[in-house]
Structures are given as structure tokens and as C-alpha cells.
């Protein structure tokens, strides 16, 4: 009888262990990298026609709530701009326009009771390149910043959905200021932009 009980325990034990494993949240099995691909729509600005946006990102997990992320997004559209014609007169021209942002920064996850649902905030800094395809214009590069609010949702151990809203902008200049008060001299550095861009994107991410 005892022999039969031992055999029964050896047979059922692994099944119970596997059942406990399956009941754990998906997100407890954390790989180091997330690779994301998203398609969205950019509200590009006053002079640039709104267009489809293609985004990719790779994230490295520091811990359960912080990731380092490198991202790139690209759009191809049309732009209107005032240019000089052959006579030197100013005219309003329309031509193909393309731009891309490459940024790196921190992705902060805000934990929820269900760890498979991960709202996040991303802040990044990098560069923007743009090209107005009109005679006399060349590709331009400038510093850029971005901030995103989004959500990641795991479907299984390796694949999940990702949705986000993002604001990004090229930096048109840098200002240096100095104030003098009772506490002494306080220098400050600031940047400004006249082209804020908003996009909404969604897609998949894969964990490696």
C-alpha cells in the first residue's frame, strides 16, 4: 500500500508543480530585451500634411519597472513652404517631405495588480533629420526630444501589444540665462521649439 502511495505521489507531483507554474503571471518570466514595431498616424504640424508613421524600438530591462529604450520613427509626406523662385520672388511651394527621429531615454513602468498590464512613461533625447525635396534645399539635422505615454499588454511569454501617444519636437535653439538674487548667482539653460508633433501608434512587441 505504501509503495502505491509513493508511486501515486511521484506521478501527481510534477502535474501539481506545472499547474502552479501556469497560474503565475506571464510577466514574471522577464527576458532582457523588448523589440517593438508600431504603425501610427502623426499630426505633423501646420505646414506638413498629416501622414502614416512607422516606428521601431528596442528596450533593455534594468529591473521590473525601468527600461533603457532606443527608438526610431519615420514618415513621408508633403510640405508647403515659402521659397524663392528664379526671379527672386517668394512663392508658396508644395513638395515631398520626409523626416525621422532617433531618440534614446528611459521607459518607466507603473506597476498594477495585474503585472501583465504595464502603463508607462518614456522620456528621450536625440536627433531629427528632415528633407524638403525642393530645388536648393538640403537635408537638415537638429537635436530633438520626445515624451510618450503608453501601455504594454502581454499576450503570452514572448509577444504583447503596445499602444502609445507621443509628443516630439526638434530643438530650434538653446538659451542661457543668469539670475542674481539673495541666494547668489543662478545660471540656467533652456531649449525651445516651434514645431511640436503628436502621434498615436500601436503594434506588437517581442521579448527576447
C-alpha positions in Angstrom: 0.0 0.0 0.0 2.8 2.4 0.9 4.5 1.6 -2.3 1.4 2.5 -4.3 1.1 5.9 -2.4 4.7 6.7 -3.2 4.2 5.9 -6.9 1.0 8.0 -7.0 2.8 11.0 -5.4 5.7 10.8 -7.9 3.1 10.8 -10.7 0.9 13.7 -9.4 3.7 15.9 -8.0 5.0 17.1 -11.4 1.5 17.8 -12.5 0.8 20.0 -9.5 4.1 21.8 -10.0 3.3 22.5 -13.6 -0.2 23.8 -12.7 1.4 26.3 -10.2 3.8 27.4 -12.9 0.9 28.1 -15.4 -1.0 30.1 -12.8 1.8 32.7 -12.3 1.5 36.0 -14.2 3.1 36.0 -17.6 5.3 39.0 -16.8 7.2 37.1 -14.0 9.3 35.5 -16.7 11.3 38.6 -17.7 13.7 38.5 -20.6 16.2 41.3 -21.0 15.1 42.8 -24.3 11.8 44.0 -25.8 11.7 44.7 -29.6 8.7 46.8 -30.7 7.2 47.6 -34.1 4.3 50.0 -34.5 2.2 51.8 -37.1 0.6 55.1 -36.3 -0.6 58.5 -37.5 1.3 61.7 -37.0 -0.4 65.1 -36.6 2.8 66.6 -38.0 2.1 70.3 -37.8 0.8 73.4 -39.5 2.7 73.1 -42.8 3.3 69.3 -43.1 0.4 67.1 -44.2 -0.5 64.5 -41.6 0.8 61.1 -42.5 1.3 57.5 -41.6 4.2 56.9 -39.1 6.4 53.9 -38.8 8.1 53.2 -35.5 10.6 50.7 -34.1 12.2 50.4 -30.7 14.5 48.2 -28.7 14.3 48.2 -24.9 16.7 46.8 -22.3 15.2 46.0 -18.9 17.2 47.3 -15.9 14.6 45.9 -13.4 10.8 45.3 -13.3 9.9 49.0 -13.7 12.7 50.6 -15.7 14.0 50.1 -19.2 16.5 51.9 -21.4 15.0 52.4 -24.8 16.4 53.3 -28.2 13.7 54.2 -30.8 13.4 55.4 -34.4 10.3 56.7 -36.3 9.8 57.8 -39.9 7.2 59.5 -42.1 7.0 60.5 -45.7 4.5 63.3 -46.6 4.2 66.6 -48.3 5.1 70.1 -47.1 4.2 73.6 -48.0 6.8 76.3 -47.6 7.6 79.8 -48.9 10.6 79.6 -51.3 12.3 81.9 -53.8 11.7 81.3 -57.5 14.2 82.0 -60.3 13.3 85.7 -60.3 13.8 86.1 -56.5 10.1 86.3 -55.8 8.6 84.5 -52.8 6.1 81.8 -53.7 4.3 79.1 -51.7 5.5 75.7 -52.9 4.5 72.1 -52.1 7.0 69.2 -52.4 7.6 65.8 -50.9 8.8 65.8 -47.4 10.4 63.2 -45.2 11.5 63.1 -41.6 12.8 60.8 -38.9 13.6 60.8 -35.2 16.1 58.7 -33.4 16.0 59.1 -29.6 17.3 57.3 -26.5 16.0 57.5 -23.0 14.2 55.9 -20.0 11.0 54.0 -20.0 9.3 53.9 -16.6 6.6 51.3 -16.0 3.9 52.0 -13.4 3.0 48.7 -11.7 -0.6 47.4 -11.5 -2.1 44.5 -9.6 -2.1 42.6 -12.9 1.6 42.7 -13.9 0.8 41.7 -17.5 -0.7 45.2 -18.0 2.1 47.8 -18.0 1.3 51.5 -18.4 4.5 53.5 -19.0 6.1 56.9 -19.5 9.1 57.4 -21.8 11.3 60.5 -22.0 14.0 60.6 -24.7 16.5 62.9 -26.3 18.3 62.5 -29.7 18.1 63.9 -33.2 15.7 64.6 -36.0 16.5 64.6 -39.7 14.3 66.1 -42.4 14.3 66.7 -46.1 12.2 69.1 -48.1 12.6 67.8 -51.7 12.7 71.1 -53.5 15.5 72.8 -55.5 18.0 74.4 -53.3 17.1 72.6 -50.1 19.3 70.0 -48.3 18.7 67.5 -45.6 18.8 69.1 -42.1 19.7 67.6 -38.7 18.8 69.0 -35.3 18.6 68.0 -31.7 15.2 66.6 -30.6 13.3 65.5 -27.6 10.3 63.2 -27.1 7.8 62.1 -24.4 5.4 59.2 -24.6 2.5 57.8 -22.6 1.6 54.2 -23.4 0.6 50.7 -22.5 2.1 47.3 -22.9 0.0 44.2 -22.6 1.5 40.7 -22.6 -0.5 38.1 -24.7 2.0 35.3 -23.8 5.5 34.9 -22.5 7.1 36.4 -25.7 4.5 38.5 -27.5 2.5 41.5 -26.4 0.5 44.6 -27.7 1.8 48.1 -27.4 -0.1 51.4 -27.7 1.2 54.9 -27.2 0.7 58.6 -27.6 3.9 60.6 -28.2 4.9 64.3 -28.5 8.2 65.0 -30.1 9.9 68.1 -31.4 13.2 69.4 -32.9 15.0 71.9 -30.8 15.4 75.2 -32.7 17.7 76.8 -30.2 19.3 76.9 -26.8 19.1 79.8 -24.3 21.4 80.6 -21.4 20.2 82.7 -18.6 21.7 84.1 -15.4 19.7 85.4 -12.4 21.1 87.2 -9.4 19.3 87.2 -6.1 19.8 86.9 -2.4 20.9 83.3 -2.9 23.7 84.3 -5.3 24.1 83.8 -9.0 21.9 81.1 -10.6 22.7 80.1 -14.2 20.2 78.2 -16.3 20.0 76.6 -19.7 16.8 76.1 -21.7 15.7 75.0 -25.2 12.8 75.9 -27.3 10.9 74.6 -30.3 8.3 75.9 -32.7 7.3 72.6 -34.2 5.6 70.2 -31.7 4.4 67.0 -33.3 1.8 64.5 -31.9 1.3 60.9 -33.0 -0.7 57.9 -31.9 0.7 54.4 -32.6 0.0 50.8 -31.9 1.6 47.4 -32.7 3.4 44.4 -31.2 6.5 43.8 -29.1 8.5 40.6 -28.8 10.5 39.7 -25.7 14.0 38.1 -26.1 
